[in-house]
Amino acid sequence: MIENKFTEIYSLLYEHFGPQGWWPGDSPFEIIVGAVLTQNTNWGNVCKAISQLKEAGVLSFPALAALPVDELAQLIKPSGYFNIKSQRLKNLLQMINERYNGNLERFLAEDLFAGREALLSVKGIGPETADSILLYAANHPIFVVDTYTHRIFSRHLLVAEESDYYSLQEAFHDRLPAQSVLFNEYHALIVTLGKDYCRKNNPRCEQCPLQGV
């Protein structure tokens, strides 16, 4: 059964790679910032940008909210598309200010569906970024889908090639228990597999831990 395949894949990946400890961050706010900065770049560049925010002493909600957008852009320059991302961060902070009176804890404690609606109302925040914030910063049981997820599961004929974000996410929600810890680990393992084995070009199929699934 396909349900069992989703569970089998998780078990094989966990056995092969072990726990991933994702999402790295010292606080929920750092995770939120990282979720925006990681758009269209690799995690190494995000780490550099976050380090610069820390060194400048502005990696907190009040400090970042008060920082002029052009100064923020310069600090996050290593993450790429820094002018766009600085505005997206500002848009996100403005939403939390307006809807939650700047109270980050209130936002993080928000109901899953209301929190998702609030995030998706922010210009520049799409489903993957919103769900990353909900799962990794707020510990909501929502599965994060990305390019690796689509590539791996469509190549194994477990989802349709034309699956969109929401239908792919629904496939996981339908076949797995709604547990944030499970969704957290599973998504991180998928990313590791996609980067190391199930590449877009020249995939390492012969060495893949999912060979035979």
C-alpha positions in Angstrom: 0.0 0.0 0.0 1.1 3.6 -0.7 0.5 4.5 3.0 3.1 1.9 3.9 5.6 3.2 1.3 5.6 6.7 3.0 6.3 5.1 6.3 8.9 2.7 4.8 10.7 5.6 3.1 10.9 7.5 6.4 12.3 4.4 8.2 14.9 3.9 5.5 16.1 7.5 5.5 16.2 7.7 9.3 18.2 4.5 9.5 20.6 5.7 6.8 21.1 9.4 7.7 20.1 9.5 11.4 18.4 12.5 13.1 19.0 15.7 11.3 18.5 18.3 14.1 16.6 20.6 11.8 15.8 23.6 11.9 19.0 25.0 13.4 18.4 28.2 15.3 18.8 29.5 18.9 15.2 30.8 19.1 11.9 30.7 17.3 12.6 34.2 16.0 15.9 33.2 14.5 14.1 30.3 12.7 11.5 32.7 11.3 14.2 34.9 9.9 16.0 31.9 8.5 12.9 30.7 6.8 12.6 33.9 4.8 16.4 34.2 4.1 16.7 30.6 2.8 14.5 31.4 -0.2 16.5 30.8 -3.4 19.8 30.2 -1.6 21.7 27.6 0.3 21.9 27.3 4.1 25.5 28.3 4.3 24.7 31.7 2.9 21.8 32.0 5.4 24.2 31.3 8.3 26.5 34.1 7.2 23.6 36.5 7.1 22.2 35.5 10.5 25.7 35.8 11.9 25.9 39.4 10.7 22.5 40.1 12.3 23.8 38.7 15.6 27.1 40.6 15.4 25.1 43.8 14.8 22.9 43.0 17.8 19.7 43.2 15.9 18.5 39.6 15.8 15.4 40.2 17.9 11.9 41.3 17.0 12.0 44.8 18.4 15.5 45.5 17.0 14.7 44.2 13.5 11.3 46.0 13.5 13.1 49.3 14.2 15.9 48.8 11.8 15.6 50.7 8.5 15.0 48.4 5.5 18.1 49.5 3.7 20.3 48.8 6.7 18.7 45.4 7.1 19.4 44.7 3.4 23.1 45.3 3.9 23.3 43.0 6.9 21.6 40.1 5.1 23.6 40.6 1.9 25.2 37.1 2.0 21.8 35.5 1.6 21.3 36.9 -1.9 18.3 38.9 -3.2 18.9 41.0 -0.1 16.8 44.0 -1.1 13.8 41.7 -1.8 14.3 39.6 1.4 14.7 42.7 3.6 11.3 44.0 2.4 9.8 40.6 2.9 11.1 40.4 6.5 9.7 43.9 7.1 6.4 42.9 5.7 6.3 39.9 8.0 7.2 41.9 11.1 4.6 44.5 10.2 1.9 41.8 10.0 2.9 40.5 13.5 2.8 44.1 14.8 -0.6 44.8 13.3 -2.3 41.5 14.1 -0.6 40.6 17.3 0.5 43.9 18.7 4.1 42.9 18.1 3.8 40.0 20.5 5.7 37.1 18.9 4.6 34.6 21.5 0.9 35.4 20.7 1.7 34.8 17.0 3.5 31.5 17.7 0.6 30.4 19.9 -2.0 31.1 17.2 -4.2 28.3 15.9 -2.6 26.5 12.9 -5.1 27.6 10.3 -5.4 31.2 11.5 -1.6 31.4 11.7 -1.2 30.1 8.2 -3.8 32.6 6.9 -1.9 35.4 8.6 1.4 34.3 7.1 0.0 33.9 3.6 -1.4 37.4 3.7 2.2 38.7 3.8 3.6 39.8 0.5 6.5 37.6 -0.4 5.6 34.7 1.9 4.5 31.6 0.0 3.3 28.2 1.2 6.7 26.7 1.8 8.0 29.6 3.8 4.8 29.9 5.8 4.7 26.2 6.6 8.4 26.2 7.5 7.6 28.9 10.1 4.5 27.0 11.4 6.4 23.7 11.7 9.8 24.7 12.9 9.2 27.8 14.9 5.6 27.2 16.2 5.7 23.4 16.3 2.5 22.9 14.3 2.0 19.5 12.6 2.0 20.7 9.0 4.2 19.0 6.4 6.6 21.3 4.4 6.9 20.5 0.7 9.7 21.6 -1.5 11.4 20.7 -4.8 13.1 17.7 -3.3 9.8 16.3 -2.1 8.3 16.5 -5.5 11.3 15.1 -7.3 11.8 12.1 -4.9 8.2 11.0 -4.6 7.3 11.5 -8.3 10.4 9.5 -9.3 9.3 6.7 -7.1 5.8 7.0 -8.7 4.2 7.7 -5.3 2.7 11.0 -6.4 1.8 12.4 -9.8 4.4 14.3 -11.8 1.9 17.2 -12.1 1.2 17.4 -8.3 1.1 20.9 -6.9 2.2 22.0 -3.5 -1.1 21.4 -1.8 -1.9 18.0 -3.4 1.6 16.8 -2.5 1.2 18.1 1.1 -2.1 16.3 1.4 -0.5 13.0 0.4 1.7 13.2 3.5 -1.1 14.4 5.7 -3.3 11.6 4.6 -0.7 8.9 5.1 1.1 9.9 8.3 0.1 10.7 11.9 -0.2 14.5 12.5 3.0 14.8 14.6 5.2 17.9 14.3 8.3 15.9 15.4 7.7 13.4 12.7 7.0 16.0 10.0 10.1 17.9 11.1 12.4 15.0 10.8 10.9 13.6 7.6 11.2 16.8 5.7 14.9 17.3 6.8 15.7 13.7 5.7 14.1 14.4 2.3 16.2 17.5 1.9 19.4 15.5 2.7 18.4 12.7 0.3 17.7 15.3 -2.5 21.0 17.1 -2.0 23.2 14.0 -1.7 21.5 11.4 -3.9 18.3 12.4 -5.8 19.8 15.3 -7.6 18.1 17.0 -10.5 20.9 16.0 -12.8 23.2 12.9 -12.5 21.2 11.3 -9.6 23.1 8.7 -7.6 20.5 6.0 -8.0 22.8 3.0 -7.5 23.9 4.2 -4.1 20.5 5.6 -3.0 19.2 4.4 0.4 15.7 4.1 -1.2 16.9 1.7 -3.9 14.3 -1.0 -4.3 11.4 1.0 -2.9 
